[in-house]
Amino acid sequence: MQLFTSLQSFFDPFLLFLSADPLLRMMQGGLLFVGFVVIFLVFFVTRDILLRTHSFWYTAFCIVLTALLPGVGFLLYLLIRPARTIREREQEKLVQSLSAKLLGSKARSSK
């Protein structure tokens, strides 16, 4: 019991912004949760779009779209984002060039 009262006295200053009304406190908790989700979505889109393009305007548009319309904007972002990352595109070009060299050398050696 002593531990509970000491913890309660420790957290009292941090919980002053919460309402005493349970319904209002649940609404405040829900808004806090929604705020965390929006922040997560904006950070996720920022990280993802930076891995997929070098275009500043496209990057800014996607971030603003997600920040202004969190749920719908994120779904729209998933529709308009580039299919592959920059690294995947570079790796595909490298594989294609290496396979072209190998196939070219095999074609020359078979003649």
The 8 nearest C-alpha neighbors of each residue, nearest first, counted from 0:
[[1, 3, 2, 4, 5, 6, 7, 8],
 [0, 2, 4, 3, 5, 6, 7, 8],
 [3, 1, 5, 0, 4, 6, 7, 8],
 [2, 4, 6, 0, 5, 1, 7, 8],
 [5, 3, 7, 1, 6, 2, 8, 0],
 [4, 6, 8, 2, 7, 3, 9, 1],
 [7, 5, 9, 3, 4, 8, 2, 10],
 [6, 8, 4, 10, 9, 5, 11, 3],
 [7, 9, 5, 11, 6, 10, 4, 12],
 [8, 10, 6, 7, 11, 5, 12, 13],
 [11, 9, 7, 13, 8, 12, 6, 14],
 [10, 12, 14, 8, 13, 9, 7, 15],
 [13, 11, 15, 14, 10, 9, 8, 16],
 [14, 12, 10, 11, 15, 16, 9, 17],
 [15, 13, 11, 16, 17, 12, 10, 18],
 [16, 14, 17, 12, 13, 11, 18, 10],
 [15, 17, 14, 18, 13, 12, 27, 19],
 [18, 16, 15, 14, 24, 19, 27, 23],
 [17, 19, 24, 20, 23, 16, 21, 15],
 [18, 20, 21, 17, 24, 23, 22, 15],
 [19, 21, 18, 23, 22, 24, 17, 25],
 [22, 20, 24, 23, 25, 19, 18, 26],
 [23, 21, 25, 24, 20, 26, 27, 18],
 [22, 24, 26, 20, 25, 21, 18, 27],
 [23, 25, 21, 27, 18, 22, 26, 17],
 [26, 24, 28, 22, 27, 23, 29, 21],
 [27, 25, 29, 23, 28, 24, 30, 22],
 [26, 28, 24, 30, 25, 29, 31, 23],
 [27, 29, 25, 31, 26, 30, 24, 32],
 [30, 28, 26, 32, 31, 27, 25, 33],
 [31, 29, 33, 27, 32, 28, 34, 26],
 [30, 32, 28, 34, 29, 33, 27, 35],
 [33, 31, 29, 35, 34, 30, 28, 36],
 [34, 32, 30, 36, 35, 31, 29, 37],
 [35, 33, 31, 37, 32, 36, 30, 38],
 [34, 36, 38, 32, 33, 37, 39, 31],
 [35, 37, 39, 33, 34, 38, 40, 32],
 [38, 36, 40, 34, 39, 35, 69, 33],
 [37, 39, 35, 41, 36, 40, 42, 34],
 [40, 38, 36, 42, 37, 41, 43, 35],
 [41, 39, 43, 37, 42, 38, 44, 36],
 [40, 42, 38, 44, 43, 39, 66, 65],
 [43, 41, 45, 39, 40, 44, 46, 38],
 [44, 42, 40, 46, 41, 45, 39, 47],
 [45, 43, 47, 41, 46, 42, 48, 40],
 [46, 44, 42, 43, 48, 47, 41, 62],
 [47, 45, 43, 49, 44, 48, 42, 50],
 [46, 48, 44, 50, 49, 45, 43, 51],
 [49, 47, 51, 50, 45, 46, 44, 58],
 [48, 50, 46, 47, 51, 52, 45, 53],
 [49, 51, 47, 48, 84, 52, 85, 46],
 [50, 52, 84, 48, 85, 49, 81, 47],
 [53, 51, 54, 49, 50, 48, 85, 84],
 [52, 54, 55, 49, 51, 58, 50, 57],
 [55, 53, 57, 52, 56, 58, 59, 49],
 [54, 56, 58, 57, 59, 53, 52, 60],
 [57, 55, 59, 58, 54, 60, 61, 53],
 [58, 56, 60, 54, 59, 55, 61, 52],
 [57, 59, 55, 61, 56, 60, 48, 54],
 [58, 60, 56, 62, 57, 61, 55, 63],
 [61, 59, 57, 63, 58, 62, 64, 56],
 [62, 60, 64, 58, 59, 63, 57, 65],
 [61, 63, 59, 65, 64, 60, 45, 66],
 [64, 62, 66, 60, 65, 61, 67, 59],
 [65, 63, 61, 72, 62, 67, 66, 60],
 [64, 66, 72, 69, 73, 62, 68, 63],
 [65, 67, 63, 69, 64, 68, 41, 62],
 [66, 68, 64, 65, 63, 69, 72, 62],
 [69, 67, 72, 65, 71, 66, 64, 70],
 [68, 70, 65, 72, 66, 71, 73, 37],
 [71, 69, 73, 72, 68, 74, 65, 37],
 [70, 72, 74, 73, 68, 69, 75, 65],
 [73, 71, 65, 68, 75, 64, 69, 74],
 [72, 74, 76, 65, 70, 75, 71, 69],
 [73, 75, 77, 71, 76, 72, 70, 78],
 [76, 74, 72, 78, 77, 73, 71, 79],
 [75, 77, 73, 79, 78, 74, 80, 72],
 [76, 78, 74, 75, 80, 79, 73, 72],
 [77, 79, 75, 76, 80, 74, 81, 73],
 [80, 78, 76, 77, 75, 81, 82, 61],
 [79, 81, 77, 76, 78, 82, 48, 51],
 [82, 80, 83, 51, 79, 84, 52, 48],
 [81, 83, 80, 84, 51, 79, 78, 77],
 [84, 82, 81, 87, 51, 88, 85, 86],
 [83, 85, 51, 87, 86, 50, 88, 82],
 [84, 86, 51, 88, 87, 89, 50, 52],
 [85, 87, 89, 84, 88, 90, 50, 83],
 [86, 88, 90, 84, 85, 89, 83, 91],
 [89, 87, 91, 85, 90, 86, 92, 84],
 [90, 88, 86, 92, 91, 87, 85, 93],
 [89, 91, 87, 93, 88, 92, 86, 94],
 [90, 92, 94, 88, 93, 89, 95, 87],
 [93, 91, 95, 89, 90, 94, 96, 88],
 [92, 94, 90, 96, 91, 95, 97, 89],
 [95, 93, 91, 97, 92, 96, 98, 90],
 [96, 94, 92, 98, 93, 97, 99, 91],
 [95, 97, 99, 93, 98, 94, 92, 100],
 [98, 96, 100, 94, 99, 95, 93, 101],
 [97, 99, 101, 95, 100, 96, 102, 94],
 [98, 100, 96, 102, 97, 101, 103, 95],
 [101, 99, 103, 97, 98, 102, 104, 96],
 [102, 100, 98, 104, 103, 99, 105, 97],
 [101, 103, 105, 99, 104, 100, 98, 106],
 [102, 104, 100, 106, 101, 105, 99, 107],
 [103, 105, 107, 101, 106, 102, 100, 108],
 [106, 104, 102, 108, 107, 103, 109, 101],
 [105, 107, 103, 109, 104, 108, 102, 110],
 [106, 108, 104, 105, 110, 109, 103, 102],
 [107, 109, 105, 106, 110, 104, 103, 102],
 [108, 110, 106, 107, 105, 104, 103, 102],
 [109, 107, 108, 106, 105, 104, 103, 102]]
